[in-house]
Amino acid sequence: MANSLFSKEMQDQLKELKGQLSKGRDTNSPEGENQKPTEPVALPTQKQVKKTVKQMDSEHVDDDKVLFMQAMHGVQQLEDKNVRSPVKANKAGKPDAATLSKRAAAQGNEDGDLSTGLSDMQALLNPVASEAYLSYKQPTLQNKVFTQLKQGKLRWYDAVDIHGCTIEEAREAMTQLLVQAKRNNETIVKIVHGKGSEAILKTCVNGWLRQLPEVLAFCSAPPKDGGNGAVLVLLKKPKADSE
């Protein structure tokens, strides 16, 4: 046959397979030919197969292709369990908000539980817009240092992204980040709160940070660090370093 993609031997094998399938015999059984026919197997018609091949932009359709597609109808590829699925690595090895939240709950009051004194209501009573620039500093902080923080000239050490968190998860993740920074003698961290249409988490972060005496200042990050969707937080130095 012209344009045939199969040898004559394979054509004969495929035709024999088609005949067995149309009779509804179980070809996997050792008693294959002695077994009584069961209900006929529903095979796609040549018209259906040609329509499918046409949708696949095939240049030509011959009987061999039709026969092969009918024989393979309903066949599914078996999953290879010996192949290991790739594991998505956490970017830069930084703990996400959920991890920090669970860690905070497990550690309890170790190093001081900052979240116990925070008021969600106080934070939510002062909503901020999604594109608002956040800015806060304690009166004792030098203006020069605050300006450097706003310009992004002070290096931040660690960060947490609280996108998609509940208010409780976000609060615990934020306070755990601050506790971790204190333990590691880090004075600047970044909190990525996002914007959102209602800016709920942004409002909460703005309110929570103002309630913490450990926070000397914070401001919206420069564009390269997340812009108005993140804040840079300046913390007091640990007492051991200030003495």
Secondary structure as GFF3:
##gff-version 3
##sequence-region A 1 243
A	DSSP	alpha_helix	8	22	.	.	.	ID=ss1
A	DSSP	three_ten_helix	32	34	.	.	.	ID=ss2
A	DSSP	alpha_helix	46	55	.	.	.	ID=ss3
A	DSSP	alpha_helix	63	71	.	.	.	ID=ss4
A	DSSP	three_ten_helix	91	93	.	.	.	ID=ss5
A	DSSP	alpha_helix	97	107	.	.	.	ID=ss6
A	DSSP	three_ten_helix	114	117	.	.	.	ID=ss7
A	DSSP	alpha_helix	120	124	.	.	.	ID=ss8
A	DSSP	beta_strand	135	137	.	.	.	ID=ss9
A	DSSP	alpha_helix	143	150	.	.	.	ID=ss10
A	DSSP	beta_strand	158	161	.	.	.	ID=ss11
A	DSSP	alpha_helix	167	183	.	.	.	ID=ss12
A	DSSP	beta_strand	188	192	.	.	.	ID=ss13
A	DSSP	alpha_helix	200	211	.	.	.	ID=ss14
A	DSSP	beta_strand	215	220	.	.	.	ID=ss15
A	DSSP	three_ten_helix	223	225	.	.	.	ID=ss16
A	DSSP	three_ten_helix	227	229	.	.	.	ID=ss17
A	DSSP	beta_strand	230	235	.	.	.	ID=ss18
A	DSSP	alpha_helix	239	242	.	.	.	ID=ss19
###
